[in-house]
């Protein structure tokens, strides 16, 4: 029962089949392979953006950091929440790749509000040469606390950013899970709201390791290419990235995988809600659950084979009734038997 991360699951056979397909003979490198032509066209069609510039990176950190570096200058600042991927999980990569640009935190929660974003923007750009210039707004969808912005919430944030003439970056490591949860198209969650560049994540949704960076304004395309190469993230044998993304896009596999993950999460949520001693912390609409429960329940679940992260205290030592926070993340591949076993343990504990 592995609920620790959606990074930990296997790769769908359909993806492996396309990798085997391209592993024949010789192809041009550095993104000049014919499979990348397919990827580029499929993403443009999916996002209803025929002029979009489309690039692949092997990691979400590279995709985010290089995209932001393309949008801003070293003396700028990026506005994000304290729980944003680029703040919590990327080891100062955005600062490194931007050449030292600052991150300004938009305080409140994992989902920034227009009011909080406005306050943060107003707090910067007022000191002339002595302070950072207002740069870009970065939004994480799904957030690191498992919440999903509604389209109206995203539009309100984009409107604030545009009122200050700031570009918008969408960190979409779990892009597919959010789109499925909202029942919207990729276009409706991005450029139709005002997003300038989106990361269309694949690794957390079943791929071996690839993310797509989509610039809706192609004027930044060449700069991104230069930064990707300079940053060491242009793959020579690029066809193996292209193949993964091509398989992901064919027959809406990206959507099917996300629907599986979200549905399995909903089953876990039903089981957790039957216990009076469990509090669900986040609004569960995608594939992540944060819940507070007594230490004794966490211990029972984990000693019975459930693997997930626990925070808020020492799991092994402390009062049995002490409340700790667990994080459950479902990937596309979790067997129904493991979901049922976890729910059974909940019922019996």
Secondary structure, DSSP 8 states (H G I E B T S, - for coil): -B-S-TTSS---HHHHHHHHHHSSS----TT-SHHHHHHHHHHHHHTT-TT-EEEEESSHHHHHHHHHHHHS-TTEEEEE-TT-HHHHSSTTHHHHHTTS-EEEE--SSSS--HHHHHHHHHTSS-SGGGS-EEEEEEEESS-TTS----HHHHHHHHHHHHHTT-EEEEE-TTHHHHHHHHT--TTTTTTTTT-SEEEEE-GGGT-SS-EEEEESSGGGHHHHHHHHHHTT---TTTHHHHHHHHHHHGGGHHHHHHHHHHHHHHHHHHHHHT-TT-EE-S--SSSEEEEEEEHHHHHHHHHTT-B-EEESS-SSSS-TT-EEEEEEE--TT--HHHHHHHHHHHHH-
